[in-house]
Amino acid sequence: MTTVLTPASPLTAADRCDRCGAQAYVRVVLLSGGELLFCAHHGRKFEPELKKIAAEIQDETERLTTVPASAGEEER
């Protein structure tokens, strides 16, 4: 997925996928000015079509595979 880095606010646990309600990790700002939020699964599924209508795509799916700094050794 093509990512445009801007000073957009990070997605939080309160941001939910517009398709299924799971936590959102992808924000799509539309050329028309609207905004859509997607979980990683639906972000990947709809990526080809979203690229056609997006002014910006904020992809935070890398957060799904990173280990928090506060995680203990047994959790890594």
N, C-alpha and C positions, 0 to 999 in steps of 0.2 A: 504494500500500500504506500502510495506517495504521501509523505508527511511534509507539511509546511510548518516551520517553527515560527510562532508568533508569541506575543506576550499574553496569550489567552490564559485564563485561569485553569489550573489543573482540575481534572475530573475528580469527584469525591464519591464516597459510598452512597451518597444521597442521589447521585445522577443515575438514572435508570434507562435501560434500553427501550426505545420506542416500539420495538417489535415484540419483545418477550418479557420485559420487566426486570431482567437480570442487571447486575451492575454494569454501567457503561464504561467502556475503555476507548471509545472512538467518538469524536465529535465532528460532525460534518456541517460546515457553514455553507449554505446554499447561495448560488448566484442571485437568487431572488431575495436574499436577506434573511431567510428562515434558518433554523438550526435543527438538526436531527442528532440523536444520541443512539449508539449501538453498542451491544456487548461485542466481545472479540469475534464470536461465531458469526453473528449477523453482519458485522463490519466486513469480514472476509467474504461472506456470501454475496453481499450486495456491492462489493467494491467496484467491479467494472461499470455498473450503472451510476454509482455515486460519483465516480471520477468525471462523468459527463456533465453533472449538474452542480458540482462543488466549486466554491470559490476557495475553500480551505478544508483540509482534513487534518484533524489533530488526533494522532494515533498514540495511545498510551498502553498498548498491549504488552510492551516489554515489562511492565510492572507485574505481569502474571508470572514471570519466570525469575525475577530478582528476589534474592533473600534479604529480608529486612536486616539492617545493621544490629537491631536489638535481638535477633534470633540467637539462641545458644548453639554451641557446637553440635549438640545432638539433633538439632533441627535443620542443620545445613546439609 
